[in-house]
């Protein structure tokens, strides 16, 4: 007896066939229904993601575990042929490394003002320190005029270290160019 093969029943579709009522909707209404449908699908996907990843152990990641270098860039020391320029560059480097402050030679965190950095780097050579102070005052007055009386008043006039550090660097370049 021959067997007959019957094809499987047609798969049912999950979407209903379009009706005449859906065709009568305006573009705005169809867009609103589509947005509603997409929001529901995205919410369902978010819940599924949370359920599927809830068992995974998550370790807290700290920036200090990843970054192993100083956050402030460290410039290589530049060779100086002149002692005043060398002292100014060393003071600039100290200000970048230890930090800048105002109102004191050194604060509780170890940050220094311009004079504090010059004094720390001069190694007790007051004559060299005074030459560096003179070179720095020349650079300050060249840019800001003769109204600046002292380095501490200049240092304390700024809210951030940007301008004081820039002027120490400028003074070092000027002192090197003048052979000081």
N, C-alpha and C positions, 0 to 999 in steps of 0.2 A: 504494500500500500504506500503510495507516494506521500511524502510529508509536504505540507505547504508552509512556507515561511510567511508569516505575517509581519509587516513592518511595525515598529513600536509606535505607540500613540504619539501624536505631535506634542512637543514640549509646550507647556503652558507659558505664556508670557506674564510677567509680573506687572507690566504697565497696562492699564486699560486702554482700549482703542480710543483714539481721539473722538470727542463728541462735538456736536455742533455748538455746545455752550462754551467749550474751550476756544473754539475758533472765533467766538464773538468777543473774547477779551481784548482789551486794548494793549498796546505795547507796554505801557507803564505797569499795568496789572500783571502781565506775564513776567516782566522783570522783577516785580515785587515777589511773586510766587517763586521764581527761580532763586532769588536771594534768600528767601525763607528756607527753601529746600537745601541750599548750599550751607547755610548756617547750621541747620540740623545735622547735616552730614559731617561738617567740621567738628561740631561738638561731640558727635559719636566717635569720631576718629581720635579726638583728644582723650576721651575717657578710655578708649581701647589702648592708647599709648601708655597712659598712666597705669592701667591694670597690667599690661605686658611688661612694664619696666619696674614695677613696685618691688620685686624681689631682688633687684640688682643693688649691691652694696656700693655706696657712693662715698668716697673719701673726700674730705674738704681739701681744696687746693689753695695753698697760701703762696702769695707772690714771692716771699722770701725763699721758698723751696725751689723756685724756678730760676729766679734772677740771682746769679752768683757773682755778679760784677757790681761795682758801685753804680748807683743810679745817676750820679753826676759824671759827666765825661772828664777823663783825666788827660790833660795835655802833657806831652813829653816836655821835659825842661829844654829850653832853647839855650844854646851856648851864647854867652855874653862875653864880649871882649872888654867891657868896662864894668867896674865894681858897682857903680850906682845903678846902672841898668840891671845888673844881676840881682841886686838887692830888691829893686822894684818888682822884677819878675818873680823872685822867690816870695815876696809879700803877696803878690797877686795869686800865686799858686796856693799859698796858705789860706787866703781868704776863700778861694774856691773849695778847698778841701775841708777846712774846719768850719767854715761858715762866716757870715758877716753879721755884725751887730752895730747898734748905735747906742750912745749914752754911757759906754764903759769901754775900757781897753779890752776886756775879756768878760763874757757873760758866763752864767752858770753852766751852759751847754758847751762851752769851749770856743764859741764863735768870737771873732775879734773885729775891732774897728780897724780902719786903715792904719792909724798910728800903732795900735797894738800889734798888728801884723809886721809892720816895719821894725818895731822894737824887738819882736821875737826873732826875726830873721837876721837882724844886724849882729847878733852875737855879742852885744855890749860895745860895739864900735860906735860911739856917739858921733864921731866926726863923719863917718860914712852915713849914719842915720840922718844927720842934719843935711848932708848933700842930697840925699834922696828926698827929704822933705822939701827942700828948695826946688828940686826938679819937679816934684809933684805940684807944688804951688804954682810954678810957671805954667804947667799944663792946664791946671784948673783955671787960672786967670786968663789964659789964652782962649779958652772956650767960653767962660762965664763972666769975664770982666773982672775989674779990680774990686768989686763989691764983696768978694769972698775974703774974709779976714784970716781964718785959720782952717786947717785941715779938719779938726773936730767939728767946727760949725758946718763945713761942707759935708762931712760924713753924716752928721745928724740931721741934715736937711732932707734926706731921702727916705722913702718908705721901703724901698727894696734895694738890693745890692747891685742892681744892673748898672746904674750910672757910676757909682764909686769904683766898681771893678773895672769898668771901661776906662775911666780916667787914670787908674793906676797902670793899666796896660799901655795907654797912650803916653804916659810919662816915661815908662820904660823904653818905649820905641824912640821917643824924643831924646832921652838921655843917651841911648846907644848911638843915635845919629850924630849927636854932638860930642861923642867921645868922653862922656862923663863916667 
